[in-house]
Amino acid sequence: MKYPDFRRLFMGRLFLNLGDSLVYMICMWYLYQITQDSLYTGIASFLFALPALLAQIIHTSEESV
């Protein structure tokens, strides 16, 4: 990584993804702890991922046009 701007971008994205993953795991763990029901945890997990899924579907459909 000889370009400092790229290194900063890369490290920033790395830590951002790590933080997002930790938030997701902690939220799901906490929800399971308070509900003791894997159905609610699964629904919350689906809703948590829904915006990314919809964005991917929209992006894919725009590329094919």
C-alpha positions in Angstrom: 0.0 0.0 0.0 2.2 2.8 -1.2 -0.6 5.3 -1.6 -1.5 7.0 1.7 -4.9 8.1 0.6 -5.9 4.6 -0.4 -4.4 3.2 2.9 -6.6 5.6 4.9 -9.7 4.7 2.8 -8.9 0.9 3.2 -8.4 1.1 7.0 -11.4 3.3 7.4 -13.6 0.8 5.5 -12.1 -2.1 7.4 -12.9 -0.5 10.8 -16.4 0.6 9.6 -17.2 -3.0 8.5 -15.9 -4.4 11.8 -18.0 -1.9 13.8 -21.1 -2.7 11.7 -20.6 -6.4 12.3 -20.2 -6.0 16.0 -23.3 -3.9 16.2 -25.3 -6.5 14.3 -24.0 -9.4 16.6 -24.6 -7.4 19.8 -28.2 -6.4 18.7 -29.1 -10.0 17.8 -27.6 -11.4 21.0 -29.4 -8.8 23.1 -32.7 -9.4 21.4 -32.3 -13.1 22.0 -31.5 -12.5 25.6 -34.6 -10.4 26.3 -37.0 -12.6 24.2 -35.5 -16.1 24.5 -37.1 -16.7 21.1 -35.1 -17.4 18.0 -38.1 -16.5 15.8 -38.0 -12.9 16.9 -34.2 -12.9 16.5 -34.6 -14.3 12.9 -37.2 -11.7 12.0 -35.0 -8.9 13.4 -32.1 -10.3 11.5 -34.1 -10.3 8.2 -35.3 -6.7 8.8 -31.8 -5.6 9.6 -30.5 -7.0 6.3 -33.6 -5.9 4.2 -32.2 -2.4 3.2 -29.0 -4.0 1.8 -31.0 -6.7 0.0 -33.3 -4.1 -1.6 -30.4 -1.9 -2.6 -28.7 -4.9 -4.3 -31.9 -5.8 -6.1 -32.4 -2.2 -7.3 -28.7 -1.9 -8.3 -28.9 -5.2 -10.3 -32.1 -4.2 -12.1 -30.6 -0.8 -13.1 -27.5 -2.4 -14.6 -29.6 -4.7 -16.8 -31.5 -1.7 -18.3 
